[in-house]
Structures are given as structure tokens and as C-alpha cells.
Amino acid sequence: MNKRILSVFVLGAALFSAQAQQDKGGISKDMLKEIQQSYQGTATDKALRNAIGSNDIRKLALNQENLTGMDTHFSVRVNSKGVTDQKSSGRCWLFTGLNVMRARAIAQYGLGQFEFSQTYPFFYDQLEKANLFLQGVIDTGKKPMDDKMVEWLFRNPLSDGGTFTGVADIVGKYGVVPKEAMPETNSSENTARMAGLIALKLREQGLQLRTQVAAGVKPATLEKNKAEMLGTIYRMLVLNLGVPPTEFSWTRYDAKGNPVETAQYTPLSFLEKYGDKNLLTNYVMLMNDPSREYYKSYEIDYDRHRYDGTNWTYVNLPAEEIKQMAIASLKDSTMMYFSCDVGKFLNSERGLLDVNNYDYNSLMGTTFGMDKKQRIQTFASGSSHAMTLMAVDLNAAGKPTKWMVENSWGATNGYQGHLIMTDEWFDEYMFRLVVEKKFATPQVLEILKQQPIRLPAWDPMFAGEE
């Protein structure tokens, strides 16, 4: 057979085969006709189209039967110490961790209005994350750009989100300062522009380091070059956030506003006196992830805020067991770091998290039937926001009916700056809780002695709270 004719024949066969494959899995004319017939165009459908076309779906799905008076009584409650506001930033993890320490400091010293500076640890969080990225690039420098770890690093050079591990990593190393010593700036309250510029610079620096690794540059030189790159990042942070104090004078006032003591501090000595230097050793991180085996310890690679820090490590437990430790903590007047999928079924006007807030099933004429395990497996749900768990309401049998958290979205948001959640919502959308070890069960403490199962950085549970 003529070679030209043969090649045309082979090409045609290949095109026919490819077309056949596409036709097999595509939407055929008959299938499209069947799909189109599923929409009947009834008067009800037309009314729904008109309503949805010009209104927020949540307003239309708002369950009127669930708008009865909201019960705000809690049988066990730790009093709020003043609602904070993270503004347009992803620092909820930091606000929450500092708020837990703040509550203890106010109770111990009888303080009046008091906040730790969120800007100070955030400055070092961003610097340490920059180093985490650059050192990760060096460590993977001989791998191809399409390697999954390399790709993940360049997709995630920097974030203002995080977890309680970040509070322990950063505060434990750099200490804390009062808000007056390093107040908020426009960039700390609106992090997107600053973060975008730093991430852009880090990606450029990462490529430069990969080129140097490929050229066989010695480790000592790579370390020196990385330090110079971090100097650039440090300057960018100073321009946006200010210079972190190394020493400062601070006057303590009592609850009536009377001065009690004026002293000189360093950030670490202030942590020693007013904070909690045992953040890494005194707390247990718990997770409710039904997609994985319970009663196991897990850690997530690169889910830390310092290269020399600690990966997010947790014990996976049924929700009911986590609740019992939470109740024990609240009965002891101790707030907790708590995180959840806050966007699900939130009525922000009322400050209520309730699975019955919205009736999407009736509005859309279908059901949304995945359980928590299935939502996690399909990336439909995950931990997105951290808050301070501060109250629970128990019925006559001692079972929780609802919970309340102190949020960091300002005092006018939600219910007086707080969110109330039903126990059913807690089961479905609570993910993480951090408790002091004295409230952990003996079984949990034993599990912590296990070698944790390491999950990759791209695991769904990696996502930091924002």
C-alpha cells in the first residue's frame, strides 16, 4: 500500500477512534433531549426562576419556621473578655490562640481592657513561613518542577491562615507583646495586597534557589543566599507591619483602670508572665474526621509555621468524646481553641449556626444527602475558621443542646460578636478542638504516644483556618 495512503488511513482511524471515545462519554443529542425534558417549566418553576434570578438564594431558602426566638441562655459559660476583630485578614487562628491566653491573663491578674498584639506574632509568622517555603525549595531542588511536592510548594509559598500549631510555633519562639507595643496597621488588617507581593517575590526567589541547586552550589552558600532573600522579605514586612519591638515598657492596670505596675519586658519575658510558654507541651489537638480511622494520631506534612517547628499533629476521635473534654474544660472556666466549617448554614444576622437555618432542598427541588465523611472525601467541607469555644448549654441529662463561641469579626457581628451553634450543627461541621492535657482522657494521652500517621501536605485536612 502507498505510504501516503497508509498514513491517511491510520490518521483517519485514529481520529475516528478519538471521536468515538468522545461520543461515548459525551452528551448526545438524545441524552440532551432527555435532560431538557426534566425541566417541566411549570408555573412553580417560573416563579422560582423569577425569584432566584433577582435575589440572594440564602434569603429565599431562609427557613421561616426556624426564626422563633433564639435561646441565648447557657448553663456553663466562661465570660467573654472583649470581642476582637481580625478585619480583612486570615488571622483567626492567631486571634483565637491569643484570646485563649488573654482570658487566662485577665483572670489571673484582674486586668481591665487587655489584648495581646496580633501584629507582632503575625510579623514573625510571615517571616518563618517564607523561610519554610525557601528551605523546602532547597530540599526539593533536584526534583522536577512537576513533582507533586514542588508543585505544592510553589502553589502555596505563603498564607495568612493557620492553626493552633502556628500559635505554638511562633509565640513559643518569639514571645508576645501587649497591643500597645505593636498596634495594627492597614496591611495587618487587610493582608491580601501585602501577601500577594511577598508571595510573588518568594516564587521568584524559589526559582533562583532551584537554579543554584541544579548548578551544584554548596549548602553553605545556599544558606547564605537564602538569608539574603529573607532580608528582602523582612524589609517588606517592616514596611507593612512596623518594626517588632525587642524591649518595651508596659503599665498594668486593674479592672477599675488604676495603674498597678510599670515594668520593662522583652517579648519572651512578657510571655513568661502573662502568656503560656507551654503551648507545645500543655495542649492536645483533637479532630473529628470520620473519613479516617478513629483513635489514631495523625500529622500533616508541612502543616507548620516554622521549618524547625511542629507539624499539625492530632488525635482523631468521635465527636461525642471530644464534647466531653470540651464540657470538662468549660466547667473549669477554661476557654478553648475551636475550629469548624463556619460558612455552612450560618445565619449571620442572628449569629446562629443551625442545619435548619436554610431549606435548600425545597427551593431547588432536590436533596443534598452527603454525610460528614462524604463531604470531607469530596472536598465539600473542611475546617475553615477558628474561634474561641466559651459556653455550652446542658439539658437535665447533662447532654449538650447548644454551644457558643467568641468570634473575631467584631462586636457588632452575629450575636454580640458571638456565634451560637446547635448541637446537631456541632456534630456535622465541628473539626478541631484544642484542650489542655489535664482535660484529656487517659486514652487520648496514650494515643499521643503512638508514632503519628503522616499525611501529605495536599491532604484536605491541611487547610488552615482563616
Secondary structure, 3 states (H helix, E strand, C coil): CCHHHHHHHHHHHHHHHHHHHHHHHCCCHHHHHHHHHCCCCCHHHHHHHHHHHCCCHHHHHECHHHCCCCCCCCCEECCCCCCCECCECCCHHHHHHHHHHHHHHHHHHCECCCCECCHHHHHHHHHHHHHHHHHHHHHCCCCCCCCHHHHHHHHCCCCCCECHHHHHHHHHHHCCCEHHHCCCCHHHHECHHHHHHHHHHHHHHHHHHHHHHHCCCCHHHHHHHHHHHHHHHHHHHHHHHCCCCCCEEEEEEECCCCEEEEEEECHHHHHHHHCCCCCCCCEEEEECCCCCCCCEEEEECCCCCCCCCCCEEEEECCHHHHHHHHHHHHHCCCCEEEEECCCCCEECCCCEECCCCECHHHHHCCCCCCCHHHHHHCCCCCCCEEEEEEEEEECCCCCEEEEEEECCECCCCCECCEEEEEHHHHHHHEEEEEEEHHHCCHHHHHHCCCCCEEECCCCHHHCCEC
